Amino acid sequence: MCTITYLPISTAGFILTQNRDESPLRSPAVFPVKERRNQTELLFPQDPQGGGSWIATDCRKRLFCLMNGGIGHHQPKPPYRQSRGQILLDAASGSFSAFAEDYSLEGIEPFTLLCFERKEHNLAIYELKWNGKLKYTRTHDPARPHIWSAPQLYSPPQQQERESWFLQWLETNPSRTPEAILDFHFRGRHGSGGKEQPEHSLLLRREQVKTVSITQVQANDKGMEMRHIPLQTDP
């Protein structure tokens, strides 16, 4: 997992869309799941195998997203102490800054974690990368659209090509509606989205890894609304 696009709509409003790339043999996610952790109400699609998730919102109008891999491709070395899906839920159940600084990630497979958090009337975007040994943190400009591709699945040249598809889409879609960006995640238009290149298109179609679902979150001053779309995939 996965591909994430972020579209700012207003000072605190945005549309985030995330493709989940996973083995088609894995059991479909359960949605919606509501869970209370450390006095925090969470909403997310749940992976029945590990019990965790790759995307979650909380009662404080925060959004968390997880991608496979930290910095570049890594060689998996199981068994791991805890699933990354559980790590996301732990991060969402408390202070993100405290999690990034104090949470022990020893024995956890590399990942990239994004946190979208409203600060008064503005939005802050935090990114935490774990490469199996070290943590790296940075912030992103919430006024600019962005695309992220999982480092474990997509090489730097593939990530750059996907970014070019996204920039093309932005040029031809000034309205930037939820339906339009969802269409981009499904297949793209006018050659964007990589529909001719299934090995690294937005809608991934590799032999052992495919896009199994798309989740979209619309955020505004009133809160967040999550939509989850499971996809039909052939084993």
C-alpha positions, 0 to 999 in steps of 0.5 A: 500500500499505496497511493495518496493524493491531497487536494486543498479546497479551502484554508482547512478543507481538503479532499484526500483519496487513497488507493490500497494496494494489497494481495488480492488473496487478503480478506476484504476490509470491514467498513465502517469500524468505530473504536475508542482508544485513549478517550479518542473515537476513531473511524476506519476500514479495518483489515480483518487479518491484522486488526489495524488499518491504513487510514483513520479519522478521529473525533478531533478532526484529524486524519492519518494515512499509512504507506508501505516503506519508509525511504526506498525499497526494503527487504522484509525481515519478519517476524515483526513485533507489531503490524503497521496497521496497529501502529497507525491506530496507536498514532491516531489515539493520542498526540502525534508529536508525542508519538513521533518523538517517543513511540518505540518503532523497534521491530516494526517494518518500515513505513510512511505515516501522514497526519493531517491536523487542524491548528485553530483555523489552519491545517498542518500536514506532518510526515513521519518515515521509519526506515527500520532504524531511524525516524525522519519527520517533515511537514508539507505546505497545506496550500499545495496539492500533493501525491505520495506513492509507497516507496516499497512498491514504486521506484523513484522513476515510477514515483516521478512519472506518477507525479507528472500524471497528477500534475497533468490532471491538475492542469485539466481539472480546475474544479477539483471535485471529489468525483474527478479525483476519484476518477483519476485514482480509478483510471485517469483521463487523457492518458493520465493515471497510467492506465496503459502501464498496469505495473505502476498505474494508479489502479495497480495490476501486478501479479501478486499486488493489486489495488483492492480498494479506494478510500476518500475523505472530504474535510471541512470546518464541520468535520470529515466524511469518509467513503470506502469503495472495495474493488473486484479483483481476480486472485 
